Amino acid sequence: MITRSPIPLQCRPAEPAPGAWQAQLAGAIRDPHELCRRLGLAPDWLPGAEAGHRLFEVRVPEAYLARIRPGDPSDPLLRQVLPLGEEAEAAPGFVADPLEEAGHTPKRGLIHKYAGRVLLIASPACAVNCRYCFRRHFPYEENAPSRAQWEETLAYLRDDASIHEAILSGGDPLAASDRQLAWLVERLEAIPHLRRLRIHTRLPVVIPDRIDGALLDWLGSTRLQRVMVLHINHAQEIDDAVVEACRRLQAAGVTLLNQSVLLRGVNDDVDTLAALSERLFEAGILPYYLHVLDPVAGAAHFDIDDDAARALVAELRTRLPGFLMPTLVREVPGEASKTPL
Ligand code: SF4
């Protein structure tokens, strides 16, 4: 079974208060039986859920579970998190490292693919395990730096004045503790040529209580410009708690963008994509990218072919103002940027 390493010990407060985000993170459902039982799925879903779970463990926090319609196996949120037997089927071109990131890690925990920006693996853990994740096979164990190794990574940033942006990624960077993140951001902002801090996260969506005072303290006070790229694939993911979390982030000076993945059975129709853009804007988030699926082993059943993707987006353009249109892209290994389709 592919498991993500547990949340690093230093990320856990000794005893999180009941209901605090740390307690919600620790209490996420990690058992396919429990997931099927809680959602009232028929018993014939269980063998597939167990088979998929053996490849990439199930993880669903309660706050996300509450937005899934019980008894509906086609629910678009459930489809993102329910392991299926299809994940064990090999598909041509679907591989463990579809973006060939292993060749772009000059330092432990650092991925440098594009000019001017680097990506830092700030946490090996996620609050939710998305079945289509392009990093579902990522060797997090080999890329979780110690404090001493972070110093080497930071030296790499200090030595390259062409780097203007640090991107915190993971896993989910917000699964790390605020103490750890504040430590890291303090060192990043001491690098004079760094201008921006970008955070790629799904945590404000799946556990909105993550956006608490402790997080806003370090995020709101850094000199770096702050951009948060959320990951939301369906309007049903944005409930009132998510809207409130976004409001708090904006009040702290954070620009909010969204990237989605085009997923068969989740958001591969124009009405759903239009509703997503509208709902994002209501929450103060601008649509940024609509990614076609990265061909990661275990996720082929989510794939949409390029012509169908282009047709969807062309129709979407007739329905939405330009500022609500995400750019349809693919990440091609070795290219200097994302590739528009
Ligand atoms: S939250 Fe992001 S990194 Fe984590 S499993 Fe989902 S898609 Fe992958």
Boltz pocket constraint, residues with backbone or C-beta under 6 A from the ligand:
constraints:
  - pocket:
      binder: B
      contacts: [[A, 125], [A, 126], [A, 127], [A, 128], [A, 129], [A, 130], [A, 133], [A, 134], [A, 135], [A, 170], [A, 171], [A, 172], [A, 202], [A, 231]]
      max_distance: 6.0
